[in-house]
Amino acid sequence: MKKASRFSLRKKIVLLIIVMAVILSGTALTISGIVFSRNNDTRYRNKATELAATVQAVVDAEKVDELRREVEEVYESTKNKVGSENMGTPEYEEYLARFSHIQESEAYQFLYKQLRGIQDANEVESIYILYVDVPTRATVYMVDASDDPCFPGNFDPVYDQNKAVLSNPSVGFPPYITNTEEYGWLVSAAVPIYRADGTVSAYAFADISMNEVKNSEKMFLITLSMFLLGLTLALCIIFFLVVNKGVVKPLKKLSSAASEYYAEEGSEGAKTIFTDLDIRTHDEIEDLSVAMKQMETDMNEYIHNLTAITAEKERIGAELNVATQIQADMLPRIFPPFPDRKEFDIFASMSPAKEVGGDFYDFFLIDDDHLGLVMADVSGKGVPAALFMVITKTLIKNRAQMGGGPAEILRYVNEQLCEGNDAELFVTVWFAILEISTGKGKAANAGHEHPVLCRADGSYDLVKYTHSPAVAVMEGIPFKEHSFELHAGDTLFVYTDGVTEATNADNQLFGTDRMLEALNKEPDASPQRLLRNVRNGINRFVGSAPQFDDITMLALRYFGSEEAQNG
């Protein structure tokens, strides 16, 4: 057999250290990058907003409103508006040409100089003024002081994040950051420029390049990564050396000792493998070593005791096997038991929950015309119940041979069992005496399950009546008996509570309903097949759940006297 690949503790620790280092370093880098980037973004957003506010405060609002009217007049009169997405096309150039005269206007020149001065003084990417045309949902440029300006009349759509300005012009354009192939990283912000009447005329925009900031963020992360890598490597080496000396080597000693202990399994004499170890780490590993030494001492003692106990258990097991066989031999188990009797057919079975059980059945001829039937269940299980069962069975049969009715016989058995019953065991008994020639009989039920009767061409049903107390519960108990009569084709079924109380994995009982269902599956079946149907029903219901109680059943089918059969 191929040996499975081995992954040593040392390798696992190295791998764990590396994984932890990667996780910690990655976490530190991520958090640092996020914090650094957010701080920069916040700072530049504020800077863009402040610069836009400066433009708003400096520019001449009347000039702005005048310029807007000039641009707006041309924009609204132009039917075919061509935006910057068509830049470079003849249509675009023709469209912008309609606004070219505006650049020569006094308002444009005045505002351009103001914006250019602010832009140069603050070293920013671009400062410009535009207005929002609500019907076309566009931002229309008025004046742009950047080196690569957007000319008057150029327009862009209002982006989703700024749509609030369409319904509420005073909100302006809160600062936002973009990253495009054309401009790179850019932060933009705008504040409204108001007319004298308080309405919004246009918006002062400021664009600030963040390319250098983003590059500095990359350099910061690279530098931090190199530092963390060096620090992590140094800490990993130190941690590995400490763990290797204080954990791995002592554990390897314990592992080798355990392997040696296993290799010597079965050897005679006490083992001292762990006792010979010298581990002094002054921590839980040393405690483990001490515990293993104590375990070895206890194991040596345990093996010594187990050897003696095993020998005793084997002896008891052999005796239990003999007891099981003796108990089985005591119950009638050769069928048909009375091959010369054609008046009835009988079959019974007993399955103990342990090696020996407390349930028993019995049937015997009291004389040529009377058949005794017994079904009983001793309280408890195992050897005590089995011994009590032997005594009860013997007393019932011997007393029945002397004559008398079922109640009288059970009263005698009760008195005998109550003497010296210090274990306080008791037994439930159903005992009947059947007159074979007529089918008439008498039965006494001492706390046992209700019998089941199936009339010819009918179905099985419980026969319910008042029971007497169980046998051996108390001295002087009177027992009741009742009469019954079987007709040709009738079948009698008696059982112990191990049938109805069989339990499945869901802790559900088999119950009388399922028992009757199993019996009525083939109501005309022979007694042997009838018991097999019930047992199969129990097995299907219980499944793999263990058997907790003895399961005992007896079935008798009455055919009538030979004269009646021949008549």
C-alpha positions as CSV (number, residue, x, y, z in Angstrom):
1,M,0.0,0.0,0.0
2,K,1.4,3.4,-1.0
3,K,2.2,5.6,1.9
4,A,0.3,8.9,1.9
5,S,2.5,12.0,1.4
6,R,3.5,13.6,4.7
7,F,3.3,17.3,5.5
8,S,5.4,17.9,8.6
9,L,4.6,20.3,11.4
10,R,7.7,22.4,10.5
11,K,6.4,22.8,7.0
12,K,2.9,23.7,8.3
13,I,4.4,26.3,10.6
14,V,6.5,27.8,7.8
15,L,3.4,27.9,5.6
16,L,1.3,29.4,8.4
17,I,3.9,32.1,9.1
18,I,4.1,33.0,5.4
19,V,0.3,33.1,5.0
20,M,-0.1,35.2,8.2
21,A,2.7,37.6,7.0
22,V,1.0,37.9,3.6
23,I,-2.4,38.5,5.2
24,L,-1.1,41.1,7.7
25,S,1.1,42.8,5.1
26,G,-1.8,42.9,2.6
27,T,-4.1,44.2,5.2
28,A,-1.7,46.9,6.3
29,L,-1.1,47.9,2.6
30,T,-4.8,48.0,1.8
31,I,-5.8,50.0,4.9
32,S,-2.8,52.4,4.4
33,G,-3.6,52.8,0.7
34,I,-7.3,53.4,1.4
35,V,-6.7,55.9,4.2
36,F,-3.9,57.8,2.3
37,S,-6.1,57.9,-0.9
38,R,-9.2,59.0,1.0
39,N,-7.3,61.8,2.7
40,N,-5.9,63.0,-0.6
41,D,-9.3,62.8,-2.3
42,T,-10.9,64.7,0.5
43,R,-8.2,67.4,0.4
44,Y,-8.4,67.9,-3.3
45,R,-12.2,67.9,-3.3
46,N,-12.1,70.7,-0.8
47,K,-9.5,72.5,-2.8
48,A,-11.5,72.3,-6.0
49,T,-14.6,73.6,-4.1
50,E,-12.7,76.4,-2.5
51,L,-11.2,77.4,-5.8
52,A,-14.6,77.4,-7.5
53,A,-15.9,79.5,-4.7
54,T,-13.0,82.0,-5.2
55,V,-13.9,82.3,-8.9
56,Q,-17.5,82.9,-7.9
57,A,-16.5,85.7,-5.5
58,V,-14.0,87.3,-7.9
59,V,-15.8,87.3,-11.3
60,D,-18.2,90.1,-12.3
61,A,-21.7,88.5,-12.1
62,E,-23.2,91.0,-14.5
63,K,-20.5,90.2,-17.1
64,V,-21.3,86.5,-16.6
65,D,-25.0,87.1,-17.2
66,E,-24.3,89.2,-20.2
67,L,-22.0,86.5,-21.7
68,R,-24.6,83.8,-21.0
69,R,-27.2,85.8,-23.0
70,E,-24.9,86.0,-25.9
71,V,-24.1,82.2,-25.9
72,E,-27.6,81.2,-25.1
73,E,-29.0,83.3,-28.0
74,V,-26.9,81.4,-30.5
75,Y,-27.3,78.0,-28.8
76,E,-31.1,78.2,-28.8
77,S,-31.3,79.4,-32.4
78,T,-29.2,76.5,-33.6
79,K,-31.4,73.5,-34.5
80,N,-28.6,71.0,-35.3
81,K,-26.5,71.0,-32.2
82,V,-23.2,69.1,-32.4
83,G,-21.5,68.1,-29.2
84,S,-17.9,67.3,-28.3
85,E,-18.5,63.6,-29.1
86,N,-18.3,64.6,-32.8
87,M,-15.1,66.7,-32.3
88,G,-13.0,66.9,-35.5
89,T,-15.9,66.5,-37.9
90,P,-16.9,69.3,-40.3
91,E,-20.3,69.5,-38.7
92,Y,-18.7,70.1,-35.3
93,E,-16.4,72.8,-36.7
94,E,-19.3,74.4,-38.5
95,Y,-21.4,74.4,-35.3
96,L,-18.6,76.1,-33.2
97,A,-18.1,78.7,-36.0
98,R,-21.6,80.1,-35.1
99,F,-20.2,81.1,-31.7
100,S,-16.8,82.4,-32.8
101,H,-17.8,86.1,-32.7
102,I,-18.5,85.7,-29.0
103,Q,-14.8,85.4,-28.2
104,E,-14.3,88.9,-29.4
105,S,-17.0,90.3,-27.1
106,E,-16.1,92.6,-24.2
107,A,-17.8,90.3,-21.6
108,Y,-15.8,87.2,-22.9
109,Q,-12.5,89.0,-22.9
110,F,-13.0,90.5,-19.5
111,L,-14.0,87.1,-17.9
112,Y,-11.2,85.2,-19.7
113,K,-8.6,87.5,-18.2
114,Q,-10.1,87.1,-14.8
115,L,-10.2,83.3,-15.0
116,R,-6.7,83.1,-16.5
117,G,-5.3,85.2,-13.7
118,I,-6.8,82.9,-11.1
119,Q,-5.8,79.8,-13.0
120,D,-2.1,80.9,-13.3
121,A,-2.0,82.0,-9.6
122,N,-3.2,78.7,-8.4
123,E,-1.5,76.4,-10.9
124,V,-4.5,74.3,-11.7
125,E,-5.6,72.4,-14.8
126,S,-8.6,74.5,-15.8
127,I,-11.0,77.2,-14.7
128,Y,-14.2,77.8,-16.8
129,I,-17.7,79.0,-16.6
130,L,-20.8,77.3,-18.1
131,Y,-24.5,77.3,-17.7
132,V,-27.1,74.5,-17.6
133,D,-29.7,74.3,-20.4
134,V,-32.5,72.5,-18.8
135,P,-34.6,71.7,-22.0
136,T,-31.6,69.9,-23.6
137,R,-30.2,68.7,-20.3
138,A,-26.8,69.9,-21.2
139,T,-23.9,72.0,-19.7
140,V,-23.0,74.7,-22.2
141,Y,-19.5,76.2,-22.1
142,M,-19.3,80.0,-22.0
143,V,-15.6,80.8,-21.3
144,D,-12.6,78.5,-20.6
145,A,-9.2,79.7,-19.4
146,S,-7.3,76.4,-19.9
147,D,-4.5,75.8,-22.4
148,D,-6.8,73.5,-24.3
149,P,-10.1,75.3,-23.9
150,C,-13.7,74.3,-24.7
151,F,-15.0,77.1,-26.9
152,P,-18.3,78.9,-26.3
153,G,-21.2,76.8,-27.4
154,N,-19.5,73.4,-26.8
155,F,-21.7,71.3,-24.5
156,D,-21.7,68.0,-22.6
157,P,-24.7,66.1,-21.2
158,V,-25.5,66.5,-17.5
159,Y,-24.2,63.3,-15.9
160,D,-26.3,61.1,-13.6
161,Q,-24.5,62.2,-10.4
162,N,-25.3,65.8,-11.2
163,K,-28.9,65.5,-12.3
164,A,-30.2,67.3,-9.2
165,V,-29.0,70.6,-10.7
166,L,-31.7,70.3,-13.3
167,S,-34.5,70.7,-10.7
168,N,-32.5,72.7,-8.1
169,P,-29.9,74.9,-9.7
170,S,-28.6,76.1,-6.3
171,V,-27.1,72.7,-5.5
172,G,-24.3,73.3,-8.0
173,F,-21.9,70.5,-8.9
174,P,-20.5,68.8,-5.8
175,P,-16.8,67.8,-6.2
176,Y,-16.3,64.5,-8.1
177,I,-13.2,62.6,-9.3
178,T,-12.7,61.1,-12.7
179,N,-10.0,59.1,-14.4
180,T,-10.0,59.3,-18.2
181,E,-7.5,58.5,-20.9
182,E,-7.5,62.1,-22.1
183,Y,-7.1,64.0,-18.9
184,G,-6.0,61.3,-16.4
185,W,-7.0,61.8,-12.8
186,L,-9.1,65.0,-12.3
187,V,-11.1,66.5,-9.5
188,S,-13.9,68.9,-10.6
189,A,-16.3,71.1,-8.6
190,A,-18.6,74.0,-9.4
191,V,-20.6,76.6,-7.4
192,P,-23.4,78.7,-8.8
193,I,-23.0,82.3,-9.8
194,Y,-26.1,84.3,-8.9
195,R,-27.8,87.3,-10.6
196,A,-28.8,90.3,-8.6
197,D,-32.3,88.8,-8.2
198,G,-30.9,85.7,-6.6
199,T,-31.4,83.3,-9.5
200,V,-28.6,81.2,-10.8
201,S,-26.9,82.6,-13.9
202,A,-24.0,80.1,-14.5
203,Y,-21.5,77.9,-12.7
204,A,-17.9,78.6,-11.8
205,F,-16.0,75.3,-12.5
206,A,-12.5,74.3,-11.3
207,D,-10.6,71.3,-12.6
208,I,-7.5,70.2,-10.6
209,S,-5.2,67.5,-11.9
210,M,-4.5,64.7,-9.4
211,N,-2.0,62.7,-11.5
212,E,0.9,63.7,-9.3
213,V,-1.1,62.8,-6.2
214,K,-2.0,59.4,-7.5
215,N,1.6,58.8,-8.5
216,S,2.7,59.7,-5.0
217,E,0.2,57.2,-3.7
218,K,1.8,54.5,-5.8
219,M,5.2,55.4,-4.6
220,F,4.0,55.4,-1.0
221,L,2.5,51.9,-1.4
222,I,5.7,50.6,-3.0
223,T,7.9,52.1,-0.3
224,L,5.6,50.7,2.4
225,S,5.5,47.3,0.7
226,M,9.3,47.1,0.7
227,F,9.5,48.1,4.4
228,L,6.8,45.6,5.4
229,L,8.5,42.9,3.3
230,G,11.8,43.4,5.1
231,L,10.1,43.6,8.6
232,T,8.0,40.6,7.9
233,L,11.0,38.5,6.7
234,A,12.9,39.4,9.9
235,L,10.0,38.6,12.2
236,C,9.3,35.4,10.3
237,I,12.8,34.2,10.8
238,I,12.8,35.1,14.5
239,F,9.4,33.5,15.0
240,F,10.4,30.3,13.2
241,L,13.5,29.9,15.3
242,V,11.6,30.4,18.5
243,V,8.8,28.0,17.5
244,N,11.1,25.4,16.1
245,K,13.1,25.3,19.4
246,G,10.2,25.6,21.8
247,V,7.4,23.7,19.9
248,V,8.5,21.7,16.9
249,K,11.5,19.8,18.4
250,P,9.7,18.9,21.7
251,L,6.6,17.8,19.7
252,K,8.8,15.8,17.4
253,K,10.2,14.0,20.4
254,L,6.7,13.2,21.6
255,S,5.7,12.1,18.1
256,S,8.7,9.8,17.8
257,A,7.9,8.4,21.2
258,A,4.3,7.8,20.3
259,S,5.4,6.0,17.1
260,E,7.7,3.8,19.0
261,Y,5.0,3.1,21.6
262,Y,2.7,2.0,18.7
263,A,5.5,-0.1,17.2
264,E,5.9,-2.0,20.4
265,E,2.2,-2.7,20.7
266,G,1.6,-6.2,21.8
267,S,5.0,-6.6,23.4
268,E,5.1,-8.1,26.8
269,G,6.1,-6.2,29.9
270,A,5.6,-2.5,31.0
271,K,6.7,0.2,28.6
272,T,8.8,3.2,29.6
273,I,9.1,5.1,26.3
274,F,7.5,8.4,27.5
275,T,9.0,8.0,31.0
276,D,12.5,8.3,29.4
277,L,11.7,11.6,27.7
278,D,13.4,14.7,29.0
279,I,11.4,17.8,27.8
280,R,11.8,21.0,29.8
281,T,10.0,23.8,27.9
282,H,8.1,25.1,31.0
283,D,4.9,25.4,29.1
284,E,1.9,23.3,27.9
285,I,4.2,21.0,25.9
286,E,6.1,20.0,29.1
287,D,2.6,19.5,30.7
288,L,1.7,17.3,27.8
289,S,5.0,15.3,28.3
290,V,4.2,14.8,32.0
291,A,0.6,13.8,31.0
292,M,1.9,11.3,28.5
293,K,4.2,9.8,31.1
294,Q,1.3,9.4,33.5
295,M,-0.8,8.0,30.7
296,E,1.9,5.4,30.0
297,T,1.9,4.4,33.6
298,D,-1.9,4.2,33.7
299,M,-1.9,2.3,30.4
300,N,0.5,-0.3,31.7
301,E,-1.8,-0.8,34.7
302,Y,-4.9,-0.7,32.5
303,I,-3.4,-3.4,30.1
304,H,-2.6,-5.6,33.1
305,N,-6.1,-5.2,34.4
306,L,-7.7,-5.5,31.0
307,T,-5.9,-8.8,30.4
308,A,-7.5,-10.2,33.5
309,I,-10.9,-8.7,32.7
310,T,-10.8,-10.0,29.2
311,A,-10.2,-13.5,30.4
312,E,-13.1,-13.2,32.8
313,K,-15.3,-11.7,30.1
314,E,-14.5,-14.6,27.7
315,R,-15.4,-17.0,30.5
316,I,-18.7,-15.2,31.1
317,G,-19.4,-15.0,27.4
318,A,-19.0,-18.7,27.0
319,E,-21.3,-19.3,30.0
320,L,-23.9,-16.9,28.5
321,N,-23.7,-18.8,25.2
322,V,-24.5,-21.9,27.1
323,A,-27.3,-20.1,28.9
324,T,-28.7,-18.9,25.6
325,Q,-28.7,-22.4,24.3
326,I,-30.3,-23.7,27.5
327,Q,-33.0,-21.1,27.4
328,A,-33.7,-21.8,23.7
329,D,-33.9,-25.5,24.5
330,M,-36.4,-24.9,27.2
331,L,-38.9,-23.4,24.8
332,P,-40.8,-25.5,22.3
333,R,-39.0,-25.0,19.0
334,I,-39.7,-28.1,17.0
335,F,-42.7,-27.4,14.6
336,P,-45.1,-28.9,14.2
337,P,-44.9,-29.9,17.9
338,F,-47.9,-32.3,17.7
339,P,-47.8,-33.8,14.1
340,D,-50.5,-36.3,14.9
341,R,-53.0,-33.6,16.0
342,K,-55.0,-32.3,13.1
343,E,-57.3,-30.1,15.2
344,F,-54.9,-27.1,15.3
345,D,-51.7,-25.6,13.9
346,I,-49.4,-23.7,16.2
347,F,-46.2,-21.7,15.8
348,A,-44.2,-19.4,18.1
349,S,-40.9,-17.5,18.2
350,M,-38.8,-15.5,20.7
351,S,-36.0,-13.0,19.9
352,P,-34.1,-11.9,23.0
353,A,-32.8,-8.3,23.2
354,K,-29.7,-9.6,24.9
355,E,-28.0,-13.0,25.1
356,V,-30.7,-14.2,27.3
357,G,-34.2,-12.8,27.8
358,G,-37.1,-12.6,30.1
359,D,-39.9,-13.3,27.6
360,F,-41.2,-16.8,27.1
361,Y,-43.9,-18.7,25.5
362,D,-45.1,-22.3,26.1
363,F,-47.7,-24.7,24.9
364,F,-48.3,-28.2,26.2
365,L,-50.9,-30.9,26.3
366,I,-52.4,-31.2,29.7
367,D,-54.3,-34.3,28.6
368,D,-55.5,-35.6,25.2
369,D,-58.2,-33.0,25.0
370,H,-56.7,-29.9,26.7
371,L,-54.0,-27.6,25.4
372,G,-52.2,-25.1,27.6
373,L,-51.0,-21.8,26.0
374,V,-48.7,-19.4,27.8
375,M,-47.3,-16.0,26.8
376,A,-45.3,-14.1,29.5
377,D,-42.9,-11.2,30.0
378,V,-40.6,-10.9,33.0
379,S,-39.7,-7.4,34.2
380,G,-36.1,-6.5,33.3
381,K,-33.7,-8.2,30.9
382,G,-30.7,-10.3,30.9
383,V,-29.7,-13.1,33.3
384,P,-31.9,-12.1,36.3
385,A,-35.0,-12.0,34.0
386,A,-34.0,-15.3,32.4
387,L,-33.7,-17.1,35.7
388,F,-37.0,-15.7,36.8
389,M,-38.5,-16.8,33.5
390,V,-37.2,-20.4,34.0
391,I,-38.8,-20.6,37.4
392,T,-42.1,-19.1,36.2
393,K,-42.3,-21.4,33.2
394,T,-41.6,-24.5,35.2
395,L,-44.2,-23.5,37.9
396,I,-47.0,-22.9,35.4
397,K,-46.5,-26.1,33.5
398,N,-46.1,-28.3,36.5
399,R,-49.1,-26.8,38.3
400,A,-51.2,-27.0,35.1
401,Q,-50.5,-30.8,34.9
402,M,-52.1,-31.1,38.3
403,G,-55.4,-29.7,37.0
404,G,-57.4,-26.6,37.7
405,G,-58.4,-23.5,35.8
406,P,-56.0,-20.7,34.6
407,A,-56.9,-18.4,37.5
408,E,-56.3,-21.1,40.1
409,I,-53.0,-22.0,38.5
410,L,-51.8,-18.4,38.3
411,R,-52.8,-17.9,42.0
412,Y,-50.6,-20.8,43.0
413,V,-47.7,-19.5,40.8
414,N,-48.0,-16.0,42.3
415,E,-47.7,-17.4,45.9
416,Q,-44.6,-19.4,45.0
417,L,-42.9,-16.5,43.2
418,C,-43.6,-14.0,46.0
419,E,-41.6,-16.1,48.4
420,G,-38.0,-14.7,48.6
421,N,-38.5,-12.3,45.7
422,D,-36.0,-9.8,47.1
423,A,-35.2,-8.6,43.6
424,E,-38.9,-7.5,43.3
425,L,-39.2,-9.0,39.8
426,F,-42.7,-9.7,38.4
427,V,-44.1,-11.3,35.3
428,T,-47.1,-10.5,33.1
429,V,-48.8,-13.7,31.9
430,W,-51.5,-14.6,29.5
431,F,-52.5,-18.3,30.2
432,A,-55.2,-20.2,28.5
433,I,-56.5,-23.8,28.5
434,L,-58.2,-24.8,25.3
435,E,-60.6,-27.8,25.1
436,I,-59.4,-29.2,21.7
437,S,-62.6,-31.1,20.9
438,T,-65.0,-28.2,21.3
439,G,-62.8,-25.1,20.8
440,K,-64.0,-23.8,24.2
441,G,-61.5,-22.4,26.6
442,K,-60.7,-20.3,29.6
443,A,-58.0,-17.7,29.9
444,A,-56.5,-15.5,32.6
445,N,-54.6,-12.3,31.8
446,A,-52.2,-11.1,34.5
447,G,-51.3,-7.6,33.3
448,H,-50.3,-8.9,29.8
449,E,-51.1,-7.5,26.3
450,H,-54.5,-7.9,24.8
451,P,-54.7,-11.0,22.6
452,V,-55.7,-10.8,19.0
453,L,-58.4,-12.9,17.4
454,C,-59.3,-13.5,13.7
455,R,-62.6,-15.3,13.0
456,A,-62.8,-17.4,9.9
457,D,-62.9,-15.2,6.8
458,G,-62.6,-12.1,9.0
459,S,-59.8,-9.8,10.1
460,Y,-57.6,-9.5,13.2
461,D,-58.9,-7.4,16.1
462,L,-57.9,-6.9,19.7
463,V,-59.9,-8.8,22.3
464,K,-60.1,-6.3,25.2
465,Y,-61.2,-7.1,28.7
466,T,-60.2,-6.3,32.3
467,H,-56.9,-7.7,33.3
468,S,-55.6,-8.9,36.7
469,P,-52.4,-7.6,38.2
470,A,-49.1,-9.1,37.1
471,V,-47.8,-12.3,38.8
472,A,-45.4,-11.9,41.8
473,V,-46.5,-8.3,42.5
474,M,-48.1,-9.1,45.8
475,E,-49.2,-12.2,47.8
476,G,-52.9,-13.2,48.0
477,I,-53.9,-11.6,44.7
478,P,-57.0,-13.1,43.1
479,F,-56.9,-13.7,39.4
480,K,-59.9,-13.4,37.0
481,E,-60.6,-15.8,34.1
482,H,-62.9,-15.6,31.2
483,S,-64.3,-18.0,28.8
484,F,-63.9,-18.0,25.0
485,E,-64.7,-20.3,22.1
486,L,-62.8,-20.9,18.8
487,H,-64.5,-22.1,15.7
488,A,-63.1,-23.8,12.7
489,G,-60.8,-21.4,10.8
490,D,-60.3,-19.0,13.7
491,T,-56.8,-17.9,14.5
492,L,-55.5,-16.7,17.9
493,F,-52.4,-14.4,18.2
494,V,-50.6,-13.5,21.4
495,Y,-47.5,-11.5,21.9
496,T,-45.3,-9.5,24.4
497,D,-44.9,-5.7,24.5
498,G,-41.6,-6.1,22.6
499,V,-43.8,-6.2,19.5
500,T,-45.9,-3.0,20.0
501,E,-43.1,-1.1,21.7
502,A,-40.4,-1.7,19.0
503,T,-38.9,1.7,18.4
504,N,-37.4,3.2,15.3
505,A,-34.6,5.9,15.0
506,D,-37.2,8.7,15.4
507,N,-38.3,7.2,18.8
508,Q,-41.7,6.2,17.4
509,L,-43.4,3.0,18.6
510,F,-44.5,0.2,16.2
511,G,-47.9,0.2,18.1
512,T,-51.0,-2.0,17.8
513,D,-52.2,-0.4,14.6
514,R,-49.1,-1.4,12.6
515,M,-49.2,-4.9,14.3
516,L,-52.9,-5.4,13.1
517,E,-51.9,-4.1,9.7
518,A,-49.2,-6.7,9.4
519,L,-51.5,-9.4,10.6
520,N,-54.3,-8.5,8.2
521,K,-51.8,-8.4,5.3
522,E,-52.5,-12.2,4.9
523,P,-55.3,-13.0,7.4
524,D,-55.5,-16.6,6.1
525,A,-51.8,-17.2,6.3
526,S,-50.5,-20.1,8.4
527,P,-49.3,-19.4,11.9
528,Q,-45.6,-19.6,10.8
529,R,-46.2,-17.2,7.9
530,L,-48.3,-14.9,10.1
531,L,-45.4,-14.5,12.5
532,R,-43.0,-13.9,9.7
533,N,-45.2,-11.1,8.3
534,V,-45.3,-9.4,11.7
535,R,-41.6,-9.7,12.1
536,N,-40.9,-8.3,8.6
537,G,-43.2,-5.4,9.4
538,I,-41.2,-4.7,12.6
539,N,-37.9,-4.9,10.8
540,R,-39.0,-2.5,8.1
541,F,-40.3,0.0,10.7
542,V,-37.3,-0.2,13.1
543,G,-34.7,-0.1,10.4
544,S,-31.2,0.1,11.8
545,A,-32.3,1.1,15.3
546,P,-31.2,-1.3,18.1
547,Q,-33.6,-3.8,19.7
548,F,-34.3,-2.8,23.3
549,D,-36.9,-5.5,24.3
550,D,-37.5,-9.2,23.7
551,I,-39.9,-9.9,20.8
552,T,-42.1,-12.9,21.4
553,M,-45.1,-14.1,19.5
554,L,-47.4,-17.2,19.3
555,A,-50.2,-18.0,16.8
556,L,-52.7,-20.8,16.9
557,R,-55.1,-21.7,14.1
558,Y,-58.0,-23.9,15.1
559,F,-59.5,-26.4,12.6
560,G,-62.1,-28.0,14.9
561,S,-62.4,-31.6,16.0
562,E,-61.5,-34.4,13.6
563,E,-65.2,-35.5,13.6
564,A,-66.2,-32.0,12.5
565,Q,-63.5,-31.9,9.8
566,N,-64.6,-35.3,8.5
567,G,-68.2,-34.5,8.8
